[in-house]
Amino acid sequence: MPQSSFLAIAVAPVFVVLWSTGFIGAKLGLPYAEPITFLALRMWIVAAVLLAWLLIARRRWLTLRQACDAALIGILVHAIYLGGTFVAISWGTEAGVSALIAGLQPITTAWLARQVLGERLSGIQKIGMLLGLAGVGLVVWRKVGGGVGDWWGVASCVIGLVAITFGALLQKMRGSETPVIAGNMIQFAAAATVCSIAALFLETREIVWTGEFVFALGWLVVVLSLGAVSLYYILIRRGRASNVASLFFLIPASTAIIAYFLFHEILGPVEIAGMAVALLGVLMVNRPERVARLIGLPTNSV
């Protein structure tokens, strides 16, 4: 098995679970801080940790172009995407619903990757994308139709979805040669700056320092920003943008299960069925050759 394939198989499940806990950490900490203030504090801490690591390890710095690209990616992925998600959750959108909307990223990424990177999807992969969209759409329709969350929260999540789609493609096109530690430091510093400016004008910037808030902040800094984000970029570098993005189909199911046990968010038969359809879509996008063999198609047709 090629090293890149082995890495994807080993890292992908860990990435899915860790990324899922970001929605949980946000819901746990947001009762004690406004969303953009919470996010700005998280980003500044991560940027400081990465800067210290960079100086101690004497890692290579970036060129001006690399720094500009990293700053733009950071604003898209960390400021706008996470900002949209945090704001939506602070407005009452469930963690599971926020994850479901983010789960639409494979659709937007696949379309843009085809337009920008020239990546092509086989017939099986296209069907898989449609199944994933149908599964996610079923659960979102059920939740919103049942009065869980509102359209303002949905709009905030959609803005974040568009931002992370462009951020992922930019990372694939122009960030693959950027040193990881220095690049991430610039990304988080740029995102922290944007969030700080937004919080200055839009929020009171008050924080209630409870044990739950400190735990949520620590978890988001160490496990999400330093752990899951690094795995995300490793996967992008080693695989196709559309295939990596399809992992986001798995995150709603993972988030919903965790949120069910922690926050008692409802996980009914319709939601489970929708998630199962989405999981099938992931398999078809990520492993089209395997699906082709199972249904008796020649593997050279995918």
C-alpha positions in Angstrom: 0.0 0.0 0.0 1.4 3.5 -0.9 2.5 5.5 2.1 0.0 8.3 1.3 -2.9 5.8 1.2 -1.8 4.2 4.5 -1.5 7.7 6.1 -5.0 8.7 4.9 -6.5 5.5 6.4 -4.7 5.9 9.7 -5.3 9.6 10.1 -8.8 10.1 8.7 -10.8 8.5 11.6 -8.8 10.4 14.2 -9.3 13.7 12.3 -13.1 13.1 12.0 -13.5 12.5 15.8 -11.3 15.4 16.8 -12.9 17.8 14.4 -16.3 16.8 15.6 -15.4 17.8 19.2 -14.9 21.4 18.0 -18.6 21.9 17.8 -19.0 20.4 21.2 -16.3 22.6 22.7 -17.9 25.7 21.2 -21.3 24.8 22.8 -19.6 24.1 26.1 -17.7 27.4 26.3 -20.1 29.9 24.6 -22.4 30.4 27.7 -19.4 32.1 29.3 -18.1 34.3 26.5 -19.4 35.9 23.3 -18.5 34.0 20.2 -16.0 36.2 18.5 -14.3 37.1 21.8 -14.0 33.4 22.6 -12.6 32.7 19.1 -10.1 35.6 19.2 -8.7 34.5 22.6 -8.4 30.9 21.3 -6.5 32.1 18.2 -4.1 34.4 20.0 -3.1 31.5 22.4 -2.5 29.1 19.5 -0.5 31.7 17.6 1.6 32.4 20.7 2.3 28.7 21.2 3.3 28.2 17.6 5.5 31.2 17.6 7.3 29.9 20.7 7.7 26.5 19.0 9.0 28.2 15.9 11.6 30.2 17.8 12.8 27.3 20.0 13.0 24.8 17.2 14.5 27.4 14.8 12.2 26.4 12.0 12.3 28.0 8.6 10.3 31.2 8.2 8.1 32.1 5.3 8.6 34.2 2.2 6.4 37.2 1.8 4.1 35.4 -0.6 3.8 32.4 1.6 3.0 34.6 4.6 0.3 36.4 2.6 -1.2 33.2 1.4 -1.2 31.8 4.9 -2.9 34.9 6.3 -5.7 34.6 3.7 -6.2 30.9 4.4 -6.3 31.6 8.2 -8.9 34.3 7.8 -11.1 32.0 5.6 -10.7 28.8 7.7 -10.3 30.1 11.2 -11.9 33.5 11.3 -14.9 33.3 8.9 -15.7 29.5 9.0 -15.2 29.1 12.8 -16.7 32.6 13.4 -19.9 31.6 11.5 -20.1 28.4 13.4 -19.6 30.0 16.8 -22.1 32.7 16.1 -24.7 30.2 15.0 -24.3 28.1 18.1 -24.5 31.2 20.3 -27.8 31.9 18.6 -29.2 28.5 19.6 -28.3 26.4 16.6 -27.5 22.8 17.8 -24.0 21.5 17.6 -25.3 18.7 15.4 -27.0 21.0 13.0 -23.9 23.2 12.7 -21.9 20.1 11.9 -24.5 19.0 9.3 -24.3 22.2 7.4 -20.5 22.0 7.5 -21.0 18.5 6.1 -22.1 20.1 2.8 -18.5 21.1 2.2 -17.7 18.1 0.0 -20.3 19.3 -2.5 -19.0 22.8 -2.8 -15.3 21.6 -2.7 -15.8 19.0 -5.4 -17.5 21.5 -7.7 -14.8 24.1 -7.2 -12.0 21.5 -7.4 -13.3 20.5 -10.8 -13.4 24.1 -11.9 -10.1 25.3 -10.4 -7.8 22.3 -10.0 -9.1 20.2 -12.9 -10.0 17.3 -10.6 -12.6 14.9 -12.1 -15.2 12.8 -10.4 -16.2 9.4 -11.7 -19.8 8.3 -12.0 -19.7 6.5 -8.7 -18.2 9.4 -7.0 -20.9 11.8 -8.4 -23.6 9.4 -7.1 -21.8 9.3 -3.8 -21.8 13.1 -3.6 -25.6 13.2 -4.3 -26.3 10.6 -1.7 -24.2 12.5 0.8 -26.1 15.7 0.0 -29.4 13.9 0.3 -28.5 12.4 3.7 -27.3 15.7 5.1 -30.2 17.6 3.6 -32.7 15.2 5.1 -31.4 15.7 8.6 -31.1 19.5 8.3 -34.7 19.7 6.9 -35.9 17.6 9.8 -34.2 19.7 12.4 -35.0 23.1 11.1 -38.6 22.1 10.2 -39.0 20.9 13.7 -38.1 24.2 15.2 -34.5 23.5 16.2 -32.5 26.6 15.4 -33.5 29.3 12.9 -32.5 30.6 9.5 -30.2 33.2 10.8 -28.1 30.4 12.3 -28.3 28.5 9.1 -27.1 31.6 7.1 -24.2 32.0 9.5 -23.1 28.4 9.0 -23.5 28.7 5.3 -21.1 31.7 5.2 -18.6 29.6 7.1 -19.1 26.8 4.7 -18.3 28.9 1.7 -15.2 30.3 3.5 -13.7 26.9 4.4 -14.3 25.6 0.9 -12.2 28.4 -0.6 -9.7 28.1 2.2 -9.2 24.3 1.5 -8.7 24.9 -2.2 -6.3 27.7 -1.6 -4.3 25.5 0.8 -4.2 22.8 -1.8 -3.1 25.2 -4.6 -0.7 27.5 -2.9 0.0 26.2 0.7 1.4 22.8 0.0 5.0 24.0 0.0 4.6 26.3 3.0 6.4 25.2 6.2 3.7 23.8 8.5 4.5 25.4 11.8 5.3 28.9 10.4 2.3 28.7 8.1 -0.1 27.8 10.9 1.3 30.5 13.1 0.6 33.2 10.5 -2.8 31.7 9.9 -3.9 31.9 13.5 -2.3 35.3 14.0 -4.2 36.7 11.0 -7.5 35.1 12.2 -6.9 36.4 15.7 -6.4 39.9 14.4 -9.6 39.8 12.3 -11.6 38.4 15.2 -10.2 40.9 17.7 -11.2 43.8 15.4 -14.7 42.3 14.9 -15.1 41.7 18.7 -14.0 45.3 19.4 -16.9 46.7 17.4 -19.6 44.0 17.8 -19.2 42.6 21.3 -18.6 43.6 25.0 -15.6 41.2 25.2 -16.6 40.0 28.7 -15.6 36.5 29.8 -16.8 34.5 32.8 -13.8 32.4 33.8 -15.5 29.2 35.0 -14.0 25.7 35.0 -16.1 24.7 32.1 -14.9 27.7 30.0 -11.2 27.0 30.8 -11.7 23.3 29.9 -13.4 24.2 26.6 -10.8 26.8 25.8 -8.0 24.4 26.5 -9.6 21.6 24.5 -10.1 23.9 21.5 -6.6 25.2 21.6 -4.7 21.9 22.1 -6.9 19.2 20.5 -8.6 21.2 17.7 -6.3 24.1 16.7 -3.0 22.3 17.3 -4.1 18.7 16.6 -7.1 18.4 14.2 -6.2 21.4 12.0 -2.7 20.0 11.5 -4.2 16.6 10.5 -6.5 18.4 8.1 -3.7 20.0 6.3 -1.7 16.8 6.2 -4.7 15.1 4.5 -5.0 17.9 2.0 -1.3 17.7 1.1 -1.5 13.9 0.6 -4.8 13.5 -1.1 -7.2 15.1 -3.5 -9.1 18.1 -2.2 -12.5 16.6 -3.0 -11.7 13.3 -1.3 -10.4 15.0 1.9 -13.5 17.2 1.9 -15.8 14.2 1.7 -14.6 13.2 5.2 -16.8 16.1 6.4 -19.8 13.8 5.6 -18.7 11.7 8.6 -18.4 14.7 11.1 -22.2 15.3 11.5 -22.8 11.7 12.6 -19.8 11.8 15.0 -20.9 15.2 16.4 -24.5 14.2 16.7 -23.6 11.1 18.7 -21.3 13.1 21.1 -23.9 15.9 21.4 -26.6 13.3 22.2 -24.7 12.0 25.2 -23.4 15.4 26.4 -26.3 17.8 25.6 -29.2 15.4 25.0 -29.6 16.7 21.4 -32.2 14.5 19.8 -31.0 11.7 17.5 -34.2 10.1 16.1 -34.8 7.5 13.4 -34.9 10.1 10.5 -31.6 11.6 11.6 -30.0 8.2 11.9 -31.2 7.2 8.4 -30.0 10.5 6.9 -26.5 10.0 8.5 -26.4 6.4 7.2 -27.1 7.6 3.6 -24.3 10.2 4.1 -21.9 7.5 5.2 -22.6 5.5 2.1 -21.9 8.6 0.1 -18.5 9.0 1.8 -17.6 5.4 0.9 -18.5 6.0 -2.7 -16.4 9.1 -3.0 -13.4 7.9 -1.1 -13.3 4.3 -2.2 -14.9 4.2 -5.7 -12.8 1.2 -6.7 -14.0 -0.8 -3.7 -17.6 0.1 -4.4 -17.2 -0.8 -8.1 -15.9 -4.3 -7.1 -18.8 -4.8 -4.7 -21.4 -4.0 -7.5 -19.5 -5.9 -10.2 -18.2 -2.9 -12.2 -14.7 -2.9 -13.7 -12.3 -0.8 -11.6 -11.0 1.0 -14.6 -14.5 2.6 -15.0 -14.0 4.8 -11.9 
